[in-house]
Amino acid sequence: MMGSVELYLVTDRFGFGEDEFLNIVEESILGGVSIVQLREKSSSTRDFCDLALKVKRIADVYDVPLIINDRVDVALAVGASGVHLGQSDMPCSVARSIVGEDMTIGISTHTFRQSLLAERDGADYVGVGAIVETSTKTDAVIATHEELVKIRDNISIPTVAIGGIKTSNAYDIVKRYGFDCVAVVSEIMLSSDPRGTCVDLLGEINMG
C-alpha cells in the first residue's frame, strides 16, 4: 500500500445471491480494487470458508490479496493473504504468533492511541474510522479530526480510511489526512456498475 492511494473493497452481502455477490467482487477488481476484505458477520464457519474459497479463486486470478475479517481460523484455512481484526478480537501479537510473519494483519482503530498500540503490536496496517457516519455500521465510532491528524502525523505503517466514504468525499478525506488506502463498502457493493464506480473512486482519490 504505497505510492498512489489504493482502493480496498470491504464486502457486505446486502441480501445478494452468491453468484451476484461474486460477480460484484470480480467487477470491482476489474475496476481497480487492489485489496478485498471478506466480511461475514452472520455466516457459519462452514459457509464462511466455502465463500472465502470462491472469493479467493477470483482474487488469485488477478493477483489481488484476500483479507478475512475477524476470523484467524478461516484466514488460515483458505490460505488468505491476511486477516483484519477489531478492537474486541484477539490482540495482534497473539494473532501473529498463530499466523506467522508472512500473513498481513490489519487492525481497526478509532483513535491515535489505538493506532499507536496496533503499530507497536506488529500490525501491518490500521483501518481508521469511521471517517463519517455510515449506514453499513450504525453504531460505528466516528474518529475525530484531532485524532485523525495525530494518526496522519505519527503513524508510520499504512493507514486505511473506512466508514461512509463515497466518490463525492474520497478526495477530500485523502488530501486532508494522508491515507494510503481507502476502504469502501456500500458505494461499491450497491452500485449498479461496480466496475465503473471503482474507476471513478480511484480517479477521485488520485487526482492531482
Helices and strands as residue ranges (DSSP letters): E 6-10, H 18-30, E 35-38, H 45-61, E 66-69, H 72-78, E 82-85, H 92-99, E 104-109, H 112-120, E 125-128, H 145-154, E 159-162, H 170-177, E 181-184, H 186-189, H 194-205
